[in-house]
Amino acid sequence: MNLKIKEFQSILSSTNTSYKFLLFYSLINILKKDPKISEITNKELLKNILKLAWFPCFQFSLKFREQDQIKSVLDKLTKSVNLDLKIKQPNNKIIKKIEVEIDALLSVKENYAMVDNLLLKKYVLDRLVRPFYPSLKNVPESGENSISKKKIEILRNKNEFIKNKPIYFNFEKEKKIILDKDWRDYIVLHYDFLELWVISEWKNYMRLYNPSVENLAEKLKIPIISREVLTRSRNLWDKIITKDEIKCIFSKQILNKKNYHIDHYICWNFLAHDEEWNLIPILSSKNLDKSNKIPKEIYLKDFVDLKYLSLNISASFSKNKFNTYVDSHINFVGETLQNVNNFKKIYQKKISFLAKNAILNGYQYWNN
């Protein structure tokens, strides 16, 4: 397998938009789903690009550079889309609805033309494979001798493709790419590494405009759908509620097995995880009302007091010294349960910091 690894390592360099990251991430994900695919249509690439951009643009409200138009295009396309698809923590059902919505949007000729013009016709497909062509090394991006003037001579020349062996050949008129078999097999074999690589490079690019965003890399990845933590948390709180009288910290109503939801105190949209130290039971109606807002400071003491109570009750359930629920909180706080005042003080300080950080990043306060 004669592959130009050095050239491959530079395909994501020199970027001033997200387009190359989105294109490459889409490409490797299509190959993950279908390892034997030999050609990919532009429409399939665009569908995957919009799906990948959906979550950082909407669920996580990340900021993009002014010249990076992916978010503004998605905003224009989705003016009439159900708000739940833009703000709710994704599950399999929501992701399926997003895919259906994107399919419907791209079936409209004007929409397709807008996205195609932004993401593919502006030579992103050519720029991604440019490092494989030595004759394009010093070719400028614009002007009389730009890369666009060289595409017929070099990038659309099949002999050049065979000689230089890039990842794919761009059939511009047919609106598809043909994959090099060896590169296809390489990508399939090394998918996990390549996903980490593209996310790392994209994160470095996005960090400039999102300097204080928590868990940035996770907000660029395809959401991993797992209800295991929330199910485990629900089962634990069912036991706690049966053992003791537990009140919703927002409504002050007594909770029972039928009237509460497990809630992310600091919204999932900001943290992008389901860590136990951020989960509490609250009245179902309050959970729906709170949505992706940040509770005001007045609730923080009640939150920490409830969590500390749950930790002590949980410890009584466990026959083993190791208790994952308790351990997750101790790891987050960095203090033992025995030092009650210090534990609560640090816990409250850390959650307060996250809340203020979320507000600085555009999230709104919520007051019951």
C-alpha positions in Angstrom: 0.0 0.0 0.0 1.9 3.0 -1.3 0.3 6.0 0.5 1.6 9.5 0.9 1.3 9.8 4.7 3.3 13.0 5.0 0.9 14.8 2.5 -2.1 13.3 4.2 -1.0 14.7 7.6 -1.2 18.3 6.1 -4.7 18.1 4.6 -6.3 19.9 7.5 -3.7 22.7 7.8 -4.1 26.3 6.6 -7.8 26.6 7.4 -9.9 29.7 8.1 -13.3 28.0 8.1 -14.7 24.7 9.4 -15.4 23.4 6.0 -12.4 21.1 5.6 -12.9 19.6 9.1 -16.6 19.0 8.3 -15.8 17.5 4.9 -13.1 15.1 6.2 -15.2 14.1 9.2 -18.1 13.4 7.0 -16.0 11.4 4.6 -14.6 9.1 7.3 -18.1 8.6 8.9 -19.6 7.6 5.6 -16.8 5.0 5.2 -17.3 3.8 8.8 -21.0 3.0 7.9 -20.1 1.5 4.5 -16.5 0.3 4.4 -16.8 -1.0 0.8 -18.2 2.2 -0.8 -16.3 3.3 -3.9 -18.0 6.6 -4.7 -19.9 9.2 -2.7 -22.3 11.8 -4.1 -22.0 15.5 -3.2 -25.5 15.3 -1.8 -24.5 12.5 0.6 -21.5 14.5 1.7 -23.6 17.6 2.3 -26.2 15.7 4.3 -23.4 14.4 6.6 -21.8 17.8 6.8 -25.0 19.5 7.9 -25.7 16.7 10.4 -22.2 17.2 12.0 -22.6 21.0 12.0 -26.0 20.8 13.6 -24.9 20.0 17.1 -22.2 22.6 17.6 -24.3 25.2 15.9 -27.6 24.6 17.7 -27.4 22.3 20.8 -24.1 23.8 21.9 -24.4 27.3 20.5 -20.7 27.5 19.6 -19.3 30.7 18.0 -17.8 30.6 14.5 -15.4 33.0 12.8 -17.1 35.7 10.7 -15.9 34.2 7.4 -17.2 30.8 8.5 -20.7 30.8 7.2 -21.8 27.3 8.2 -23.9 28.5 11.1 -25.6 31.4 9.2 -26.5 29.0 6.4 -28.0 26.5 8.8 -29.9 29.3 10.5 -31.4 30.3 7.2 -32.3 26.8 6.2 -34.0 25.9 9.5 -36.1 28.9 10.4 -39.3 26.8 10.5 -37.7 23.7 12.2 -39.0 22.5 15.5 -37.0 24.2 18.3 -36.7 20.9 20.2 -34.5 19.5 17.4 -32.1 22.5 18.1 -31.9 22.5 21.9 -32.8 19.1 23.3 -30.2 16.6 24.3 -30.1 14.2 21.3 -31.4 10.7 21.5 -31.8 8.2 18.7 -35.3 9.6 17.9 -34.2 13.2 17.8 -31.1 12.4 15.6 -33.4 10.5 13.2 -35.7 13.5 13.0 -32.7 15.8 12.4 -31.6 13.5 9.5 -35.1 13.5 8.0 -35.2 17.3 8.3 -31.8 17.7 6.6 -33.0 15.4 3.8 -36.1 17.4 3.3 -34.2 20.7 3.3 -31.7 19.5 0.7 -34.5 18.2 -1.5 -35.5 21.9 -2.2 -33.5 23.0 -5.2 -32.7 26.5 -3.8 -31.5 25.1 -0.4 -29.3 22.5 -2.1 -27.7 25.2 -4.3 -27.0 27.4 -1.3 -25.3 24.7 0.7 -23.5 23.3 -2.3 -22.2 26.7 -3.3 -20.8 27.3 0.2 -19.3 24.0 1.0 -18.3 22.3 -2.2 -18.3 24.7 -5.1 -15.9 27.0 -3.3 -13.2 24.4 -3.9 -13.3 22.7 -0.5 -13.2 19.3 -2.2 -10.1 20.4 -4.1 -8.4 22.1 -1.2 -8.6 19.0 1.0 -6.6 16.9 -1.5 -4.3 19.7 -2.7 -1.3 18.6 -0.6 -1.1 15.4 -2.7 -0.3 17.4 -5.9 3.3 18.8 -5.8 2.6 21.1 -8.8 0.0 23.0 -6.7 2.5 23.7 -3.9 3.0 27.4 -4.5 -0.2 28.1 -6.5 -2.2 31.0 -4.9 -5.8 30.7 -3.7 -7.0 33.5 -6.0 -6.0 35.5 -9.1 -5.1 34.6 -12.7 -2.9 31.6 -11.6 -5.1 30.4 -8.8 -6.0 26.8 -7.9 -9.3 27.2 -9.7 -7.5 27.9 -12.9 -5.4 24.8 -12.5 -8.2 22.4 -11.7 -8.8 21.2 -15.3 -5.1 20.7 -16.0 -4.3 19.0 -12.7 -7.2 18.2 -10.4 -9.5 16.9 -13.1 -6.8 15.0 -14.9 -7.2 11.2 -14.2 -3.6 10.6 -15.1 -2.6 13.1 -12.4 -4.9 11.3 -10.0 -3.3 7.9 -10.7 0.2 9.4 -10.4 -0.3 11.5 -7.2 -2.8 9.1 -5.5 -4.9 11.5 -3.4 -7.8 10.3 -1.2 -10.4 10.8 -4.0 -11.0 12.1 -7.5 -13.5 14.9 -7.8 -16.0 14.3 -10.6 -17.3 17.9 -10.6 -19.8 17.6 -13.3 -21.2 14.3 -12.0 -21.3 15.8 -8.5 -19.5 12.9 -6.9 -16.1 11.7 -5.7 -14.4 8.4 -6.5 -12.4 7.0 -3.6 -8.9 5.7 -4.0 -9.2 2.1 -2.8 -6.0 2.0 -0.7 -7.0 5.3 1.1 -10.5 4.0 1.7 -9.1 0.8 3.3 -6.6 2.9 5.4 -9.4 5.2 6.7 -11.6 2.3 7.6 -8.8 0.6 9.4 -7.7 3.7 11.3 -11.1 5.3 11.9 -10.8 5.8 15.7 -7.5 7.5 15.4 -8.6 9.7 12.5 -11.7 10.8 14.3 -9.6 11.9 17.3 -7.3 13.7 14.9 -10.0 15.7 13.0 -11.7 16.6 16.3 -8.4 17.7 17.8 -7.6 19.9 14.8 -11.1 21.3 14.6 -11.1 22.0 18.4 -7.8 24.0 18.0 -9.5 26.1 15.3 -12.7 26.6 17.3 -10.9 27.4 20.5 -10.1 31.0 19.3 -13.8 32.0 19.4 -14.8 29.7 22.2 -12.0 30.1 24.8 -14.0 29.3 27.9 -16.3 26.6 26.6 -16.4 23.4 28.6 -15.7 20.1 27.0 -15.2 21.6 23.5 -14.0 18.5 21.8 -17.1 16.5 22.9 -19.3 19.2 21.4 -17.7 18.7 18.0 -18.1 14.9 17.9 -21.1 13.0 16.8 -23.2 12.6 20.0 -22.8 9.2 21.7 -26.3 8.0 22.6 -26.3 6.2 25.9 -29.0 6.3 28.6 -27.0 4.1 30.9 -26.0 6.8 33.3 -29.4 8.4 33.4 -31.1 5.1 33.9 -28.6 4.2 36.7 -29.3 7.6 38.3 -33.0 7.2 38.0 -32.9 3.7 39.7 -30.8 5.2 42.5 -33.1 8.1 43.1 -36.1 5.8 43.1 -34.5 4.0 46.0 -33.6 7.2 47.8 -37.1 8.6 47.4 -38.5 5.4 48.9 -36.2 5.6 51.9 -36.5 9.4 52.7 -38.7 12.4 52.0 -37.1 14.2 49.1 -38.3 17.6 47.8 -37.7 19.2 44.5 -35.2 22.0 45.1 -37.1 24.4 42.8 -40.8 23.7 43.6 -40.4 22.3 47.2 -42.9 19.6 46.3 -42.3 16.1 47.6 -41.1 13.8 44.9 -42.4 10.3 44.2 -41.5 7.7 41.5 -44.0 9.1 39.1 -43.6 12.9 39.3 -39.9 13.6 38.6 -37.3 13.7 35.9 -33.5 13.4 36.2 -32.2 16.9 35.5 -28.8 18.3 34.5 -28.4 21.1 37.1 -25.9 22.9 34.7 -27.6 22.2 31.4 -26.3 19.4 29.2 -26.0 21.8 26.3 -23.1 23.6 28.1 -21.4 20.6 29.7 -22.1 17.9 27.0 -22.0 15.0 29.5 -24.1 13.1 32.0 -21.7 13.1 35.0 -23.4 12.0 38.2 -22.3 15.1 40.2 -24.5 17.3 38.0 -27.7 15.2 38.1 -30.6 15.6 40.4 -34.3 14.7 40.5 -36.7 17.6 40.0 -40.5 17.9 39.4 -41.2 16.9 35.8 -42.9 20.2 35.0 -40.0 22.2 36.3 -37.6 20.2 34.2 -39.6 21.1 31.1 -39.7 24.7 32.1 -36.0 25.0 33.0 -34.9 23.5 29.6 -31.4 24.6 28.8 -31.2 27.6 31.2 -29.0 27.9 34.3 -30.5 28.0 37.8 -29.8 31.2 39.7 -27.4 31.2 42.6 -30.2 31.1 45.2 -30.7 27.4 44.4 -27.1 26.3 44.7 -27.1 25.6 48.5 -30.2 23.4 48.2 -28.6 21.6 45.3 -25.5 20.8 47.2 -27.4 19.9 50.4 -29.6 17.5 48.4 -26.6 15.9 46.7 -24.8 15.5 50.0 -27.9 13.8 51.5 -28.1 11.5 48.5 -24.4 10.5 48.9 -24.9 9.5 52.5 -28.0 7.5 51.7 -26.3 5.9 48.7 -23.4 4.8 50.8 -25.8 2.9 53.0 -27.0 0.9 50.0 -23.6 -0.3 49.0 -22.1 -3.4 50.6 -18.7 -2.6 48.9 -16.3 0.1 49.9 -16.3 1.2 46.3 -19.4 3.1 45.3 -19.4 4.6 41.8 -22.0 7.3 42.7 -20.1 8.5 45.7 -16.8 8.1 44.0 -17.8 10.3 41.1 -18.7 13.1 43.5 -15.5 12.8 45.5 -13.4 12.9 42.3 -15.2 16.0 41.2 -15.0 17.9 44.5 -11.6 16.6 45.5 -12.6 16.2 49.2 -13.9 13.3 51.3 -17.5 13.2 52.7 -16.2 13.2 56.2 -15.1 16.9 55.9 -18.7 18.0 55.5 -18.3 21.8 55.5 -15.3 21.7 53.2 -16.9 19.2 50.9 -20.0 21.4 50.5 -18.1 24.6 50.2 -15.8 23.3 47.4 -18.8 21.6 45.6 -20.8 24.8 45.7 -17.8 26.9 44.5 -17.2 24.6 41.5 -20.8 24.5 40.4 -21.0 28.3 40.8 -18.0 28.7 38.5 -19.6 26.5 35.9 -22.9 28.4 36.1 -21.1 31.8 35.7 -19.1 30.4 32.8 -22.2 29.2 31.1 -23.8 32.7 31.4 -20.6 34.3 29.9 -21.1 31.9 27.0 -24.6 33.1 26.2 -26.8 30.8 28.4 -29.7 32.5 30.4 -30.4 32.3 34.0 -33.6 30.5 35.1 -35.6 31.5 38.2 -38.5 29.4 39.3 
